[in-house]
């Protein structure tokens, strides 16, 4: 590339970044299209000096739908999703998402699902089916990515937890025993000497482990709610686990019966309320019949609207009873979550680790919990 061409390309890029306030640069027809969709979004907010600008997309659903089609033509999917989120935030297009023709033009992603769930109570009848299809498309993609790794990790953890190295003769797992003792082959005897026996551990394996997902459905937890609903459905599909899904704000709703379909779980939530974690833990406490075989995953940013002292007292009671309690401050792909640091520290002192987790690491977290590993150490290792 010549120096002149390089300079022209640099000016072109600055012109697209800065819009009309950038360098005087003639744009091609394609670049003019890109410039148009960028200007409609990013030249429509405040100037930064208090002088407002009118919204570049206006209030017309057809115009917004055309803009959505244009950005999908000019930009890759990941950029499209960012621009869609910016359009909702900057231009107040939330109301437009209630129109079927606009929803059908949107590139679905987790953030859009969170927005739709927050609007669940006001979505008109003619738009509900379109909204469910948008959510179902995102859930199907997440299932392809996360469902099988979750099942594999959980099966492996349960299998390992069920084995014993002092089995009765009838309980010896011979294939694993042989594999573990291959290095003890005796040429003289022409056989393997099984110095370490591995058993099936029938009694332990027959115990159904209980998992409770207690999910904060306040507005700030939207993305975490989406992933929690998916993981709840996946865990519920495994017969070795008895999974419950409890959503809460200032009230508590048990969505366990909806776990056969994660879309039903998500539309059963109601994003945007306050938070009473103590009430949610009280409800979960009433569900527990085998504390030593129960894992309670509290997914919350810990901004408690109820009585903090009661929350900590109840959390301590759960730990003392033998329940393995883990707090996820967020379950999301990226970004540093906002959370109540004082409550997180107080829970840590009770032996309840509190940290944020990505969806890709959640299967390994569940496996570690099922093995009764030290979760604080696991988090320090995996999240450092």
N, C-alpha and C positions, 0 to 999 in steps of 0.2 A: 504494500500500500504506500503510495507516494505521500510526501509531507503535506501537499495541498489537499489530497483526498482525506487524509487523516484529520486535518484541521476542519474540513467541511463536515465530516462525520461528528466531530466533537461539538461543533456549533449546532448541528441537527439535534443531537441528544440534549443539549442544554435548552434548546428551543422547546422540545417536547416536555422537559422537566419543568421549566419555568412558565410555559404557556405564552400568552401575549406579552408578558413582561420580560421575556427572554430576548436573546439576540435576534436581530432582523435576519431571518433565514427563510428562504423559499422552501416550502414543503411539497412533497409529491402528493398525489391523490391519496395513496395509502396512508401516508403520514398525517395528512389532513384529517382522515377518519379517526386515527388514533388520537390526534390532538383534540378533536371534537368530543370524544367520549371522556377524555381526561378533564377537559375544561368544564363539561357539564357537571362533573363531580367535585373536582378540587378547586375550581374557580367560583364555587357557589357559596362558600362559607364567609365568615368575616374576614376583613383584610388584615386584621391584627391591630388596627388602630381605632377600633370601635365603629368603623363604617361598615354597615351590613351590605351584602350583595344578595340579589334574588336567587332563588334556587334554580340551577341550570336545567333540572329535569322537570320543573313545573309540578303540577298536581294531576297530570293526565296519565292514567294507567297505560294506555297504548304507547305514549311517548316513553314511559319507563320501560315497558316491555321491549321496545325497539332498542333502547340503550342497553338493556341486558343482553339482547342478541348481538349487538355490536361488540361489547367487551368480550364475549365468548369467541367472536371471530378474530379479534386482534391479539388476545392474550391467552396464555396457558391457564389451565384450570386452577392452579394454586393462586395465581394473581387474580383471577376472576373472583374467587371466594373472598379475598382481602378487599377488593373493590366493592363487592356486594355488602360486606359488613360496614365499610366506610359510608356507603350510600344510606344505609339504615340509620347509622349514628349521626352523620352530618346533615342529612336532608330530611330526617324525620319521615322516612318511608314506611314505618311500621304499619300504618293504616293500609298502605297499598298491598301489603302481603295478605290482606284478607280478601283479595280479588282473585278468582280462579285463573283468569288469563295471565295475570302477572306471576302467580306462583308456578305455573307450568313453564315459565321461561327462565326461572331461577336455577342456578347451579346448586344442587343440594349439598350441604355440609353440616358438620356438627353444630356450628354456631347458628346456622339458620334453623335447625331443629330446636335449639334452645329458645330462639325467638318465638317460634310457632307454639312451643309449649307454654311460654309465658302469656300467649294470647289465647290459650285454649278456651277460656271461658267466654270469649267474645267473638270467636270465629263463627261467621254465619253458616247456616246449613248448606248453602250452595258451594261453600268453599271447603267444608270439612273433609270430604273424600279426597280432594286434591291435596290438602294438607297431610292426610294420612299416607298418601302415595309418596309425597316428598320424604316424610319421615321413614317410611318403609324402605325406600331406596337407600337412604343413608345407613339404616340399621343393617340391611343386607350386605353392604360393603364392609361395615365394621365386623360383621359375623365372619365374612371370608378371611378377614385379617386376624381376628382374635379368638374365635370360638375354638378351633382345634388346638392351638397352643395352650389354651386354658384347660381343656379336657385332658390333654396329654400330661401337663404338669400336675394336675390334681390326681390323675390315675397313678402316676409315678410316686407321688408322695404317699398316697394311701397304701400302695403296694409295699413301699419301703417300711412304712409304719407298722404294717401287719406282719412283717417277717420276725422271726425269732431265731437266735443262734443256739438255743437249747431246746430243739423240738423233740416231741415224742416221735418214735419210729414212723407212726402212721402219718405224721404231719411233715415229714422231710420233703422239701422241694428239691428233687434230685437233679433236674437240669441246672438250676442255679448253684447247687452244691458242687456239682462236677465242674462247672465253669470257674467257681471260686477256688478250686483246688487243683487246677491243671498243673501248676508249678510243683505239685507234690507227687508227680508221677514217679513210680518206682520201676526202673528197667528190670530189676531182678524179679519182682513180683508181677511185672507186666500189667500193672493196674494203678489207679489213682488212690492215694491214701487220703481220705477225707478228714483233714485235721480240723476243718471248720464246717459245721453243719448249718444249713439255712432251711428254715421251716416256713410253712404257710401261715402259721399263727391263726388257726381257725377262729378261736374265740374272739381275738381282737378284731379280725377282719369282719366279723358279723355285726359289730357295733356300728350303727349308723351315725356318722358325724353330723352335727347340726351347725349350720351357717346362718347368721342373721346379718343382713345388710340394712343398717339404719341410715337413711339418706336424707340429708338436709335439703329441702326443696325451696329454700329462700332464693331470691332472684340471682344472687351472686354465684350460685352453685349450678347454673344451667348446664354447662358442659359436663360437669361431674355427674349430674343426674342422668344425662344421656348414656354415658358409659356405664354407670351403675345399673341402669335398666337392662342393658345388653348382658353384662356379666351375671346379673341375677338370673336371667333366663337360661344362660349357658349352664350355670351351676345347678339350677333346678332340674335340668335335663339329665343329671347324673344320679343314678339310683343309690349310690353309696353315700350321698349327701341328702340331708333334709334342709332345704333352703327356704328362708323367709325374707320377704322384702317389705320393709317398713319405711314409708315416706312421712316426713314431718315438717311442719313449720311451727305455728302455735298450737296446732292440733296434730293428731296422729292418724294416718290411714294405712291399713294393712293391705298391700296389693299382691300378696302371695298367690291368690287364686288367679291372677292375671299373668303369672310367669310363663305360661305356655306360649305367649306371644309378647315379645318385648315392646312391640308397638302399643299394645294394650296397656302395658305397664307405664310407658311414657305418657300416654294420654290420660292415665289415671292420676298423674301428678298434677300439682297446681303451683307452678312457680310464682314467686313474688311475695309470699307472706313473711311474717316475722319468724322468730326462732325460739323454741322451748326445748332445749336438748334434754333437760331433766325429765320432762314429761315423756319424751321418746324413750329414754333409757328405762323409765318406770314400766312402760308398756313392754319393752323387750325383756325386762326382768321377769315379767309374768309369763313369757313364752318358754322360758328355759326350764327343762326338766332334768337334763344331765349336764350340769355346769362343766365338769371335767372334759366333756366331749363337745363343747360348744365354742365356736369362734364368733365373736361379735365384732363386725367391722363398722365403725361409726365414721361416716363420710360427711364431714362438716368443717366449716371454717372457724367453728367454736365461738362465734359471736353470740353469746347467750343472752336471750331476752327474758329468761325465767330467773329462778333463784340460783345463783352460782353455788352457794354453799350446799344446797341440796343436790346439785349436779355432781359435785365432787364427792359427796358422801355416797351417792348411789354408785358412782364409778368405783369407789373403793370397795363397796359391798360386792360388786360383780367380780372384781379381782380376787377378793378373799374367798369367794365361793368356788374359785377354780376356773372361771370363764376366761378364755384368752381374748382380751380386748385390744383392738388396734384402731387407732384414729388416723384416717386419711384426710388431711387438710384440703386436698383437692385431688381429683382423678382426671387429669387432663394432659393433652399432648405437649403444651408449651406454656411458658410464662410463669412468673413467680407469683404464687397465690397470696392474697391478703388474708390474714387470719389473726385471731386473738392470741398473741404471744404469751400473755400471762396465763390463760387457761391451758394452752399447750404445755407450758412448763409445769403447771400444777398436775396435769395428768401424767406427765413423764415421771414426776416424783412418786406417783402411785404405781409405777411400773407399766403404764400404758404409753407405748411409743406414739408420737404424733409427727407425721411427715407427709409431704405431698408425693404422689406416685403417678407415673405415666401409665396409660393403658397397656403398653407393651410389657411393662414389668409386673402388672397386677397378677398374671398367672403364676409367676415365680413367688410373689408375695403369698398367695394362697397356699402354694405348695409348702413354703417355709412354715406357715402357720399350722398346717395340717401335720407337719412333722414335729411340731412343738419346738421349733428352733427359737433362738433368741432373736426376736424381731428387731430389736434396737440395733443389734450387731449386724443383722442382715441389711437393714436400711443404711447403716453407716458404710457398709461395704459396697452395696449396689448403687447407692445414690450419691456417692462422693464424687 
